[in-house]
Amino acid sequence: MALPFDPAPTEQRVERFWQLAAGFGMERNAYHNYLNEIVSDRYALINGMQLLRDELQFAASSPTDMKACGADMSLPSVVTTLAYTNCGDRIHQGEATKRYRDVVASRFATLSEIGELKLEAFFPAGGGTDNGATLAHVTVAHELDEAMKRRVYEGNPQSISLVAIDLKTHVGRLKENGKHIYGKTREAPWREPRAACGAIVGALTHFQPENLIHRRIRSDLGERNFQLLSSQQILTDEGVDITMAVAAAIVAIRGIRNTAMALSQEMDERGLGHLTATTTVNRPSRDDLVIYLARATVFNGMVRIQSLGTEAKRYSGKLVEYAGEQRLQLRYDDWDSENVPIEEIPYKLRFSGL
């Protein structure tokens, strides 16, 4: 008979996780954000546990010699699955996304029996979520079948499942004639500038009520934000228009909030959710930059979210010297970007029944 779930070790790791520093709103290279923010945080949540992500680790019941690959389920174990969103725009399919797969997905996504990464990959226009509840549902539903889940959970009272979700929007950035431009980029040096993210820019500059994507982005932003962002500019201290960068940030932050709340209703008592939100800054013929925006955990009846806010009127920014060039630092009111408030939202646990 399986022993009741012991949440204390995971709760301790979650508490330690929230003691770790996080810096939001700054344009940094992809490696920095993916390693120093996402990967380090995620490993902190599962430190000391047997990591189960390779299909071969579940082969103990195989009738062939592959059963020798099966993991010892009596050890405190964590099963991981990973989902991410990424705008379908081809400009957002390049270097930063490859970096994400190499740095983040290679560590937390499921591996097939032939060694291929198996991610839940969603490519909605705008890069946020088509629907946070659907994203949460399919990610949890595909992680483990019930028989396999029972084997893991009955193996050790501390074993858990980690559901990792990373939401990624994007915005273009150009520098022409000494002037910074956000909301546009080039496919190549010889191509004309174009909107990026085209869905978000299009929704704000040429809203079409019959366009379902425009309507979804307007809903993601919220009506008050939509009215402000479609009629006014948000400027940095230097006078650079960052309206589209702020819009992309809000879409991603709304996405993490909606998905985290939905995840609380999909996972059982042993589910641990870790979510992040970022905006990729696409630059022609240069490495893309990434702005870290939000992180969240879902565990043991509590959703915790740390993020820049969702009120467009409270955003501003400045250009700072970083890594030998000028980088954007988004600001939200007078918040310290290195010490952003943490919001706690209780939820009702769904028990595993094991």
C-alpha positions as CSV (number, residue, x, y, z in Angstrom):
1,M,0.0,0.0,0.0
2,A,1.3,3.4,-1.0
3,L,2.2,5.8,1.8
4,P,0.4,9.2,1.8
5,F,2.1,12.0,0.0
6,D,4.7,13.9,2.0
7,P,4.7,17.5,0.6
8,A,7.2,18.9,3.2
9,P,10.4,18.4,1.2
10,T,8.9,20.0,-2.0
11,E,7.4,22.8,0.1
12,Q,10.9,23.5,1.5
13,R,12.3,23.7,-2.0
14,V,9.6,26.1,-3.1
15,E,10.3,28.3,-0.1
16,R,14.0,28.3,-1.0
17,F,13.1,29.0,-4.6
18,W,11.3,32.2,-3.6
19,Q,14.4,33.4,-1.8
20,L,16.4,33.4,-5.0
21,A,16.9,36.7,-6.8
22,A,15.3,37.6,-10.1
23,G,15.9,40.6,-12.3
24,F,13.0,41.7,-14.5
25,G,12.6,44.0,-17.4
26,M,16.2,44.2,-18.7
27,E,17.3,43.3,-22.3
28,R,19.9,40.6,-21.8
29,N,21.2,37.8,-24.1
30,A,19.3,34.6,-24.3
31,Y,21.9,32.5,-22.6
32,H,21.9,34.8,-19.5
33,N,18.1,34.7,-19.0
34,Y,17.7,31.0,-19.9
35,L,20.5,29.9,-17.6
36,N,20.5,32.4,-14.8
37,E,16.8,32.8,-14.4
38,I,14.9,29.8,-15.8
39,V,17.2,26.8,-15.5
40,S,18.7,27.7,-12.1
41,D,15.2,28.3,-10.7
42,R,13.8,25.1,-12.1
43,Y,16.7,23.0,-10.8
44,A,16.3,24.6,-7.3
45,L,12.7,23.2,-7.2
46,I,13.8,19.6,-7.8
47,N,17.3,19.5,-6.3
48,G,18.2,16.2,-4.7
49,M,15.5,14.2,-6.6
50,Q,15.8,11.5,-9.3
51,L,14.9,13.2,-12.5
52,L,12.6,11.2,-14.7
53,R,12.2,12.6,-18.2
54,D,13.6,9.8,-20.5
55,E,10.9,7.3,-21.8
56,L,13.5,4.6,-21.3
57,Q,13.3,5.2,-17.5
58,F,9.7,4.0,-17.6
59,A,10.5,0.7,-19.3
60,A,10.6,-1.5,-16.3
61,S,7.5,-3.4,-17.4
62,S,8.8,-3.9,-21.0
63,P,8.9,-7.6,-22.1
64,T,12.3,-7.0,-23.7
65,D,15.7,-6.3,-22.3
66,M,14.8,-2.6,-22.4
67,K,13.4,-3.2,-19.0
68,A,17.0,-2.9,-17.7
69,C,16.7,0.9,-18.4
70,G,13.8,1.3,-16.0
71,A,14.3,3.7,-13.1
72,D,14.2,2.7,-9.4
73,M,10.8,4.2,-8.4
74,S,11.5,3.7,-4.7
75,L,13.7,6.8,-4.8
76,P,12.3,10.3,-4.4
77,S,11.6,11.1,-8.0
78,V,10.3,13.9,-10.2
79,V,8.7,13.4,-13.6
80,T,9.1,16.5,-15.8
81,T,7.2,17.7,-18.8
82,L,7.7,21.0,-20.6
83,A,5.5,23.3,-22.7
84,Y,6.3,26.6,-24.3
85,T,4.6,29.2,-26.5
86,N,6.3,31.1,-29.3
87,C,4.7,33.4,-31.8
88,G,4.2,31.7,-35.2
89,D,6.0,34.7,-36.9
90,R,9.1,33.3,-38.6
91,I,11.2,36.1,-37.2
92,H,10.6,34.5,-33.8
93,Q,11.8,31.0,-34.9
94,G,15.5,31.8,-35.0
95,E,18.5,32.1,-32.7
96,A,16.7,32.7,-29.4
97,T,14.3,29.8,-29.9
98,K,17.3,27.5,-30.7
99,R,19.0,28.7,-27.6
100,Y,15.8,27.9,-25.6
101,R,15.7,24.4,-26.9
102,D,19.5,23.9,-26.3
103,V,19.5,25.4,-22.8
104,V,16.1,24.9,-21.3
105,A,14.2,22.2,-23.2
106,S,17.2,19.9,-23.3
107,R,17.1,19.7,-19.5
108,F,13.4,19.5,-18.7
109,A,11.4,18.3,-21.8
110,T,10.6,14.6,-22.1
111,L,12.9,12.5,-24.3
112,S,11.6,9.9,-26.6
113,E,13.0,6.3,-26.7
114,I,15.2,7.4,-29.6
115,G,16.4,10.5,-27.9
116,E,14.2,13.2,-29.4
117,L,12.9,16.1,-27.4
118,K,9.2,15.9,-26.9
119,L,7.8,19.4,-26.0
120,E,4.3,20.7,-25.9
121,A,4.9,23.5,-28.4
122,F,2.2,26.2,-29.1
123,F,2.6,28.9,-31.7
124,P,-0.2,31.4,-31.3
125,A,0.0,34.6,-33.2
126,G,1.2,37.1,-30.6
127,G,3.0,34.5,-28.6
128,G,0.9,34.6,-25.5
129,T,-1.7,31.8,-25.2
130,D,-4.7,31.0,-27.3
131,N,-6.3,29.9,-24.0
132,G,-4.5,29.3,-20.7
133,A,-6.9,26.6,-19.6
134,T,-6.3,24.6,-22.8
135,L,-2.5,25.0,-22.5
136,A,-2.6,23.8,-18.9
137,H,-4.9,20.9,-19.6
138,V,-3.1,19.4,-22.5
139,T,0.3,19.8,-20.9
140,V,-0.8,17.9,-17.7
141,A,-2.8,15.4,-19.6
142,H,0.1,14.3,-21.8
143,E,2.7,14.0,-19.0
144,L,1.8,10.5,-17.7
145,D,-0.9,7.9,-18.2
146,E,-2.6,6.8,-15.0
147,A,-0.8,3.4,-14.7
148,M,2.6,5.1,-15.0
149,K,1.6,7.8,-12.6
150,R,0.5,5.2,-10.0
151,R,3.9,3.5,-10.3
152,V,5.8,6.7,-9.7
153,Y,3.5,7.9,-6.9
154,E,3.4,4.6,-5.1
155,G,7.2,4.2,-5.3
156,N,8.0,7.0,-2.8
157,P,5.8,9.3,-0.7
158,Q,7.9,12.3,-1.7
159,S,7.7,11.7,-5.5
160,I,6.2,14.6,-7.6
161,S,5.5,15.7,-11.1
162,L,7.0,19.0,-12.4
163,V,4.9,20.8,-15.0
164,A,7.2,23.5,-16.6
165,I,5.6,26.1,-18.9
166,D,7.4,29.0,-20.6
167,L,5.5,31.7,-22.4
168,K,7.3,33.8,-24.9
169,T,6.1,36.9,-26.9
170,H,8.4,39.0,-29.1
171,V,9.0,42.5,-30.3
172,G,11.2,43.9,-33.1
173,R,14.0,46.4,-32.5
174,L,15.8,48.5,-35.1
175,K,18.5,51.2,-34.8
176,E,18.5,53.4,-37.9
177,N,20.1,56.9,-38.2
178,G,21.1,56.7,-34.5
179,K,17.4,56.2,-33.5
180,H,16.0,53.2,-31.7
181,I,12.7,51.8,-33.0
182,Y,10.6,49.1,-31.2
183,G,7.9,47.2,-32.9
184,K,9.8,46.8,-36.2
185,T,12.7,44.7,-37.5
186,R,14.2,43.5,-40.7
187,E,14.3,39.9,-42.1
188,A,17.8,40.8,-43.5
189,P,19.9,43.9,-44.0
190,W,18.5,44.3,-47.5
191,R,14.9,43.8,-46.6
192,E,12.4,46.6,-45.7
193,P,11.5,47.1,-42.0
194,R,8.3,45.3,-41.0
195,A,6.2,44.9,-37.9
196,A,7.1,42.4,-35.2
197,C,5.1,41.1,-33.5
198,G,2.9,41.7,-36.5
199,A,-0.2,40.4,-34.6
200,I,0.2,42.7,-31.7
201,V,1.2,45.7,-33.8
202,G,-1.6,45.1,-36.2
203,A,-4.2,44.8,-33.4
204,L,-3.1,48.1,-31.9
205,T,-2.6,50.1,-35.1
206,H,-5.3,48.6,-37.5
207,F,-7.7,46.7,-35.3
208,Q,-10.2,44.6,-37.3
209,P,-13.2,43.3,-35.3
210,E,-13.6,40.3,-37.7
211,N,-10.0,39.2,-37.0
212,L,-10.1,36.6,-34.2
213,I,-6.4,37.1,-33.4
214,H,-6.9,40.9,-33.0
215,R,-9.8,40.2,-30.7
216,R,-7.9,37.8,-28.6
217,I,-4.9,40.2,-28.2
218,R,-7.3,43.0,-27.3
219,S,-8.8,40.7,-24.7
220,D,-5.3,39.7,-23.4
221,L,-4.3,43.3,-23.1
222,G,-7.6,44.4,-21.4
223,E,-9.7,47.2,-22.8
224,R,-8.1,49.9,-20.7
225,N,-4.7,48.9,-21.9
226,F,-5.8,48.5,-25.5
227,Q,-7.3,52.0,-25.6
228,L,-4.1,53.5,-24.2
229,L,-1.6,51.5,-26.3
230,S,-3.5,52.1,-29.5
231,S,-3.8,55.9,-29.0
232,Q,-0.8,57.0,-27.0
233,Q,3.0,56.4,-26.9
234,I,5.0,55.1,-24.0
235,L,8.4,56.7,-24.1
236,T,11.7,56.0,-22.3
237,D,13.5,58.8,-20.5
238,E,15.4,59.3,-23.8
239,G,12.2,59.7,-25.8
240,V,12.3,56.2,-27.4
241,D,8.9,54.8,-28.2
242,I,8.5,51.4,-26.4
243,T,4.8,51.1,-26.8
244,M,5.0,47.8,-28.6
245,A,7.5,46.4,-26.2
246,V,5.2,47.1,-23.3
247,A,2.3,45.5,-25.2
248,A,4.3,42.3,-25.8
249,A,5.2,42.2,-22.2
250,I,1.6,42.6,-21.0
251,V,0.4,39.8,-23.3
252,A,3.1,37.4,-21.8
253,I,2.3,38.4,-18.2
254,R,-1.4,38.0,-18.7
255,G,-0.6,34.6,-20.2
256,I,1.4,33.4,-17.2
257,R,-1.3,34.5,-14.8
258,N,-4.1,32.8,-16.7
259,T,-2.2,29.6,-17.2
260,A,-1.0,29.4,-13.6
261,M,-4.6,29.7,-12.3
262,A,-5.7,27.0,-14.8
263,L,-2.8,24.8,-13.9
264,S,-4.0,24.8,-10.2
265,Q,-7.2,23.0,-11.4
266,E,-5.4,20.5,-13.6
267,M,-2.6,19.1,-11.4
268,D,-3.2,16.7,-8.5
269,E,-1.7,17.2,-5.0
270,R,1.7,16.0,-6.2
271,G,1.9,18.4,-9.1
272,L,4.4,21.3,-9.0
273,G,4.0,24.0,-11.6
274,H,6.8,26.4,-12.6
275,L,6.0,29.0,-15.2
276,T,8.0,31.9,-16.7
277,A,7.2,34.7,-19.2
278,T,9.7,36.4,-21.4
279,T,9.7,38.7,-24.5
280,T,12.3,38.1,-27.2
281,V,13.7,41.2,-28.9
282,N,14.4,40.5,-32.5
283,R,17.3,42.4,-34.1
284,P,18.3,42.1,-37.7
285,S,21.6,40.2,-38.3
286,R,22.4,40.2,-34.6
287,D,21.7,37.9,-31.7
288,D,18.2,38.3,-30.3
289,L,17.8,39.7,-26.8
290,V,15.4,38.4,-24.1
291,I,13.5,40.4,-21.5
292,Y,12.6,38.3,-18.4
293,L,9.1,39.4,-17.2
294,A,7.6,36.9,-14.7
295,R,7.9,33.7,-12.8
296,A,5.3,31.6,-10.9
297,T,4.9,28.4,-8.9
298,V,1.8,26.4,-8.3
299,F,1.9,23.9,-5.4
300,N,0.1,22.7,-2.3
301,G,-2.8,25.1,-2.6
302,M,-0.9,28.2,-3.4
303,V,-0.2,30.1,-6.6
304,R,2.7,32.5,-6.3
305,I,3.4,35.0,-9.1
306,Q,6.2,37.5,-9.3
307,S,6.0,39.8,-12.3
308,L,6.0,43.3,-13.7
309,G,2.5,44.6,-13.7
310,T,-0.3,44.6,-16.3
311,E,-1.3,48.3,-16.3
312,A,0.2,49.9,-19.4
313,K,0.0,53.4,-17.9
314,R,2.4,52.5,-15.2
315,Y,5.2,51.5,-17.5
316,S,8.2,53.5,-18.5
317,G,11.8,52.7,-19.4
318,K,15.3,53.9,-19.9
319,L,18.3,52.9,-22.1
320,V,21.3,51.8,-20.0
321,E,24.8,50.9,-21.0
322,Y,25.2,47.1,-20.8
323,A,27.6,44.7,-22.4
324,G,29.0,47.5,-24.5
325,E,25.7,48.8,-25.9
326,Q,22.5,50.4,-25.0
327,R,19.9,48.1,-23.6
328,L,16.3,48.7,-22.6
329,Q,15.3,48.5,-18.9
330,L,11.5,48.4,-18.5
331,R,10.2,50.0,-15.3
332,Y,6.9,49.6,-13.6
333,D,6.0,52.5,-11.3
334,D,8.8,52.9,-8.7
335,W,9.3,49.1,-8.3
336,D,12.8,47.8,-7.8
337,S,13.3,45.4,-10.8
338,E,15.5,43.2,-8.6
339,N,12.9,43.0,-5.8
340,V,9.4,42.8,-7.4
341,P,6.5,42.0,-5.1
342,I,5.2,38.4,-4.9
343,E,1.5,37.8,-5.1
344,E,0.0,34.8,-3.4
345,I,-3.3,33.3,-4.5
346,P,-4.8,30.3,-2.6
347,Y,-6.5,27.5,-4.5
348,K,-8.3,24.3,-3.6
349,L,-6.2,21.1,-4.0
350,R,-7.2,18.3,-6.3
351,F,-6.1,15.1,-4.7
352,S,-4.5,12.2,-6.5
353,G,-6.5,9.5,-4.9
354,L,-3.4,7.3,-4.4
